[in-house]
Amino acid sequence: MQRTTTDRSGSDFYKWVILGLLTVAQLVMSIGSYAWGPMAPFLRDEFGINRTQIGTIVSSLYFSSVIVALPAGFAVDKHGARPILIIALVTMGLSFVILSMVNKFSYFIVFASLSGIGYGMINQISTKGIMTWFHSKTRATAMGIKQTGVTLGGSIGAILLPALSFSFNWRVAMLVVGLLIITISIISFISYKESPQNDFRDKKSSELNMYIPGWRENFIKLSSNPELRIICFIGMLLAAAQTCIASFMVLYFNEALHYSVTVSGICLSLYMLSGTVGRIIWGVVSDRIFKGQREKPIIIIGIIACMSSSLMSMLSPLSSYGMIFLISIVMGLSFMGWNAVYLTLVAEISGPDLAGAVTGYTITVVWIGIILGPPIFGFISDHIGYSWGWIMLSVFGLLASVFLAKKNPDHGTQSFLRA
């Protein structure tokens, strides 16, 4: 039965409401997931921990996120985005409320891990929502807008959390994060709806779902696709770098370059804010300039990332404010700006029906980089200096560009699924 014009108009309007909800959910959860960088000085003083242990907090959150990523993706495809969104928000929100009460570092690690279970679901939920609510011609732009929630959340957290910790204490900061997330869970319960539209499928996605009769068989073939493995490897490198920067930028500027915590926090905020702008810009570039091609923008991003991290390794205590602010901005445009186009590329490999499962599979691989990256960066910084950590991230950016450039973009997943 064909929908009326009124039905379409209502859906066209409500998709922006859905995008807003997903963006805000991503924002408040990202305040939590990126809390460890701006909170590092306070947690270091509270628990007497070193940089490697701070990296372990990040890893514990993302380790549990990786474990839940794949089953969460299947659950989103089976039950829809709405119920899993509520579960994710409540799980992470309650975890942060409890984190505000713990007094031992071992307990802190446990509940940081529990919060990761909630955070490990949000990308599958939001990707599924955008794939079902938005047409392919605007999908990367919508994904870019949604992914600004990550960078805005990190930026807000970089300012809000130290301010709350200085004014009150770090426990109040953790409690505020938890209550914010729980509040959004209530709003989402009331307002989120599944898409009534079944025709937001570009030609590519429709063909992909024609060749394999069952989603399990489709997913097995996708998971064994060598091109998808390359894409996952590239994402693993960029995700590791992104998290290392967010976790250690404040400490680097404060400890190695001797800037104040306030100036160091400004650098982190600039990194996050420019990443926010970058995610929209790269989405528009992919949709408009490259006409839906996703690989070329990511190659450009990797080159810019390589150069910016190389410059970061050359900074000294004599570097000007203008220089450190500029490098922070360029790093944000690249190391934080890649995510939206990348997720769109992953989602379009699968089509709407499998968006949750394939995104979950990709996150399972990609977030290995997030788990391993911060402790390795912290270890390198502790033993041979920060500069070598930044050089490592520079290599990550270069490798991402090289591997994606070697991947043949015309040898798509359609031909693979026909095999």
C-alpha positions in Angstrom: 0.0 0.0 0.0 1.5 3.3 -1.1 2.0 6.0 1.6 0.3 9.3 1.2 2.1 12.6 0.8 1.2 13.5 4.4 2.8 10.3 5.6 6.0 11.2 3.7 6.0 14.7 5.0 5.5 13.6 8.6 8.4 11.1 8.1 10.6 13.7 6.5 10.0 16.0 9.5 10.4 13.3 12.2 13.7 12.0 10.8 15.3 15.2 12.0 13.8 14.7 15.5 15.3 11.2 15.4 18.6 12.6 14.3 18.5 15.1 17.2 17.8 12.4 19.7 20.6 10.2 18.4 23.0 13.1 18.4 22.1 14.1 22.0 22.4 10.4 23.1 25.8 10.2 21.5 26.8 13.5 23.1 26.0 12.6 26.7 27.5 9.1 26.4 30.6 10.6 24.8 31.0 12.9 27.8 31.4 9.7 29.8 33.6 7.8 27.4 36.0 10.7 27.0 36.0 11.7 30.7 39.3 10.1 31.4 41.5 12.7 29.7 40.2 15.8 31.5 39.7 13.8 34.7 43.2 12.3 34.6 44.9 14.8 37.0 42.1 14.4 39.6 42.1 10.6 39.3 45.9 10.5 39.5 45.8 12.5 42.7 42.9 10.5 44.2 44.1 7.0 43.5 47.9 7.6 43.1 48.1 6.1 39.6 50.4 6.5 36.7 49.8 7.2 33.0 49.7 3.5 32.1 47.0 2.9 34.7 45.0 5.9 33.3 45.2 4.3 29.9 43.9 1.1 31.5 40.7 2.9 32.6 40.1 3.8 28.9 40.9 0.2 27.9 38.5 -1.3 30.4 35.6 0.7 29.1 36.3 -0.2 25.5 37.1 -3.8 26.3 33.5 -4.4 27.5 32.3 -2.3 24.6 34.0 -4.7 22.2 32.5 -7.7 23.9 29.0 -6.4 23.6 29.3 -4.8 20.1 28.5 -7.8 18.0 25.5 -9.2 20.0 24.2 -5.6 20.4 24.3 -5.3 16.6 22.3 -8.4 16.1 19.8 -7.2 18.8 19.4 -3.9 17.0 18.6 -5.6 13.7 16.2 -8.0 15.4 14.4 -5.8 17.9 14.9 -2.3 16.5 16.9 0.7 17.7 14.5 2.0 20.4 14.6 -0.7 23.1 18.4 -1.2 22.8 18.9 2.6 23.0 17.1 2.7 26.3 19.1 -0.2 27.7 22.4 1.4 26.6 21.6 4.7 28.1 20.4 3.3 31.5 23.4 1.0 31.8 25.9 3.7 31.2 24.1 6.3 33.3 23.8 4.0 36.4 27.4 3.0 36.0 28.6 6.6 36.3 26.3 7.2 39.3 28.1 4.3 41.0 31.5 5.5 39.9 30.9 8.7 41.9 30.8 6.6 45.0 33.7 4.2 44.7 36.9 4.7 46.8 39.2 2.0 45.4 40.9 2.0 42.0 40.0 -1.7 41.4 36.3 -0.9 41.9 36.7 2.1 39.6 37.9 -0.2 36.8 35.0 -2.6 37.3 32.3 0.1 36.9 34.2 1.9 34.1 34.0 -1.5 32.4 30.3 -1.7 33.1 29.7 1.7 31.6 31.4 0.4 28.5 28.6 -2.2 28.0 26.2 0.7 27.4 28.6 2.7 25.3 29.3 -0.4 23.2 25.8 -0.3 21.8 25.4 3.3 20.7 27.1 3.2 17.3 25.0 0.2 16.1 21.8 1.9 17.3 22.5 5.2 15.7 23.9 3.8 12.5 20.7 1.6 12.2 18.6 4.7 12.8 20.2 6.8 10.2 20.3 3.9 7.6 16.5 3.4 8.0 15.5 7.1 8.3 17.8 8.8 5.7 18.3 8.3 1.9 21.8 7.5 0.6 22.1 11.0 -0.9 22.1 12.6 2.5 23.2 9.7 4.7 26.9 10.7 5.2 25.8 14.3 6.0 23.3 12.9 8.6 26.0 10.6 9.9 28.3 13.5 10.2 25.8 15.5 12.2 25.1 12.6 14.5 28.8 11.9 15.0 29.2 15.6 16.2 27.7 14.3 19.4 30.9 12.4 20.0 33.2 15.4 19.6 30.8 17.9 21.2 30.5 15.5 24.1 34.3 15.3 24.5 34.6 19.0 24.2 31.9 19.8 26.7 33.4 17.2 29.0 36.9 18.8 28.7 35.5 22.0 30.1 32.6 20.8 32.4 34.4 18.0 34.2 37.5 19.9 35.4 35.2 22.9 36.3 33.0 20.7 38.4 36.0 18.9 40.0 37.7 22.2 40.9 34.4 23.7 42.2 33.3 20.6 44.1 35.2 17.4 43.6 35.6 14.7 40.9 32.8 12.6 42.4 30.2 15.4 41.7 31.5 15.4 38.1 30.9 11.7 37.7 27.4 12.0 39.3 26.4 14.8 36.9 27.5 12.7 33.9 25.4 9.8 35.1 22.3 11.9 35.8 22.6 13.5 32.3 22.7 10.1 30.6 19.7 8.8 32.6 17.7 11.9 31.7 18.3 11.4 28.0 17.1 7.7 28.4 13.8 9.0 29.7 13.4 11.5 26.8 14.3 8.8 24.3 11.8 6.4 25.9 9.1 9.0 25.3 10.1 10.3 21.9 12.1 7.8 19.8 10.2 6.0 17.1 11.2 3.4 14.5 11.2 4.4 10.9 7.8 3.7 9.1 9.6 3.9 5.8 10.9 0.8 4.0 12.1 2.4 0.8 15.1 4.4 1.9 17.4 2.0 0.2 19.8 3.1 -2.5 20.3 0.8 -5.5 23.5 -0.6 -4.1 21.9 -1.7 -0.8 18.9 -3.3 -2.6 21.1 -5.3 -4.8 23.2 -6.4 -1.8 20.2 -7.8 -0.1 18.9 -9.6 -3.2 21.8 -12.0 -3.6 21.8 -13.7 -0.2 18.5 -15.1 1.0 19.3 -15.0 4.7 20.9 -12.3 6.9 23.1 -14.8 8.6 24.6 -16.1 5.4 24.9 -12.5 4.2 26.8 -11.5 7.4 29.1 -14.5 7.2 30.1 -13.6 3.7 30.6 -9.9 4.7 32.8 -10.9 7.7 35.0 -13.0 5.4 35.3 -10.2 2.8 39.0 -9.2 2.4 38.0 -5.6 1.6 36.0 -5.4 4.8 39.0 -6.7 6.7 41.1 -3.9 5.3 38.5 -1.3 6.2 38.4 -2.7 9.8 42.2 -2.5 10.1 42.2 1.1 8.9 39.4 1.9 11.5 41.4 0.2 14.2 44.5 2.4 13.5 42.4 5.7 13.4 40.3 4.8 16.4 43.5 4.0 18.5 45.0 7.3 17.6 41.8 9.2 18.3 41.5 7.8 21.8 45.2 8.2 22.6 45.0 11.9 21.8 41.8 12.4 23.8 43.3 10.6 26.8 46.8 12.1 26.8 46.6 15.6 25.2 45.9 17.4 28.5 48.7 15.5 30.3 51.2 16.1 27.4 50.7 19.9 27.3 50.7 20.1 31.1 53.6 17.7 32.0 55.9 17.9 28.9 55.2 21.4 27.7 54.4 23.0 31.1 51.2 24.7 30.1 48.5 25.1 32.7 45.7 22.6 33.1 43.3 25.3 31.8 45.3 25.9 28.6 45.7 22.2 28.1 42.0 21.8 28.5 41.4 24.5 25.8 43.6 22.5 23.4 41.5 19.4 24.1 38.4 21.4 23.5 39.7 22.7 20.2 40.6 19.2 19.2 37.0 18.0 20.0 35.3 21.1 18.4 37.3 20.9 15.2 36.5 17.2 15.1 32.8 18.2 15.4 33.1 20.5 12.4 35.3 18.0 10.5 32.7 15.2 10.7 30.1 17.4 9.1 32.5 18.8 6.5 33.8 15.4 5.5 30.2 14.1 5.3 29.2 16.9 3.0 32.4 16.5 0.9 31.7 12.8 0.5 28.0 13.3 -0.4 28.5 16.4 -2.7 32.0 16.7 -4.0 32.9 13.0 -4.3 29.3 12.0 -5.2 28.9 9.3 -2.5 32.4 8.0 -2.7 33.6 7.3 0.9 37.2 6.1 0.3 38.8 9.3 -1.1 37.9 11.5 1.8 39.3 9.0 4.3 42.6 8.8 2.3 42.9 12.6 2.5 42.1 12.5 6.2 44.8 10.0 6.9 47.4 12.2 5.1 46.4 15.3 7.2 46.4 13.2 10.3 50.0 12.0 9.6 51.3 15.5 9.2 49.5 17.0 12.2 50.8 14.3 14.6 54.3 14.7 13.2 54.1 18.4 14.0 52.8 17.6 17.5 56.0 15.5 18.2 58.1 18.5 17.4 56.5 20.9 19.9 58.6 22.3 22.8 57.9 24.4 26.0 58.8 27.4 23.8 56.0 26.7 21.3 53.5 29.6 21.1 49.9 29.4 22.0 49.0 29.9 18.4 51.0 26.9 17.3 49.6 24.5 19.8 46.0 25.7 19.2 46.5 25.4 15.4 47.9 21.8 15.6 45.1 20.8 18.0 42.5 22.1 15.5 44.1 20.2 12.5 44.4 17.0 14.6 40.7 17.3 15.4 39.7 17.8 11.7 41.6 14.6 10.9 41.9 12.2 13.8 38.4 13.1 15.1 36.8 13.9 11.7 37.2 10.6 10.0 34.5 8.7 11.9 31.3 9.7 10.2 32.4 9.0 6.6 33.9 5.7 7.8 30.7 4.5 9.5 28.7 5.4 6.4 31.1 3.3 4.3 30.7 0.4 6.7 26.9 0.7 6.8 26.5 0.9 3.0 28.4 -2.3 2.6 25.6 -4.1 4.4 22.4 -2.1 3.6 19.7 -1.2 6.1 18.8 -4.8 7.1 22.2 -5.7 8.3 23.4 -2.2 9.4 23.4 -3.1 13.1 25.2 -6.5 12.7 27.9 -5.3 10.4 28.5 -2.2 12.4 28.8 -4.4 15.5 31.3 -6.6 13.7 33.4 -3.7 12.5 33.4 -2.1 16.0 34.5 -5.4 17.5 37.6 -5.2 15.3 38.1 -1.5 15.3 37.8 -1.0 19.1 40.7 -3.4 19.6 42.8 -0.4 18.7 41.0 1.6 21.3 41.8 -1.1 23.9 45.4 -1.4 23.0 46.2 2.1 22.0 46.1 4.1 25.2 48.1 1.7 27.4 50.8 1.4 24.6 50.9 5.2 24.2 51.1 5.6 28.0 53.9 3.0 28.2 55.9 4.7 25.4 55.4 8.1 27.1 56.5 6.8 30.5 59.6 5.1 29.2 60.9 6.9 26.1 59.0 10.1 25.9 55.8 11.6 24.5 57.4 12.5 21.1 57.7 8.8 20.2 54.0 8.3 21.0 53.0 11.1 18.6 55.3 9.6 15.9 53.5 6.3 16.4 50.1 8.0 15.7 51.6 9.7 12.7 52.5 6.3 11.3 48.9 5.1 12.0 47.5 8.0 9.8 49.9 7.2 7.0 49.2 3.5 7.0 45.4 4.2 6.9 45.9 6.2 3.7 48.2 3.7 2.1 46.0 0.7 2.8 42.8 2.4 1.6 44.5 3.7 -1.5 45.6 0.2 -2.4 42.1 -1.1 -1.8 40.3 -1.2 -5.2 37.1 0.9 -4.6 35.5 -0.5 -7.8 35.8 -4.0 -6.6 32.8 -3.7 -4.4 30.9 -6.0 -2.0 28.2 -6.7 -4.6 30.6 -8.8 -6.7 31.8 -10.5 -3.5 28.3 -11.5 -2.5 27.5 -12.9 -5.9 30.4 -15.3 -5.5 
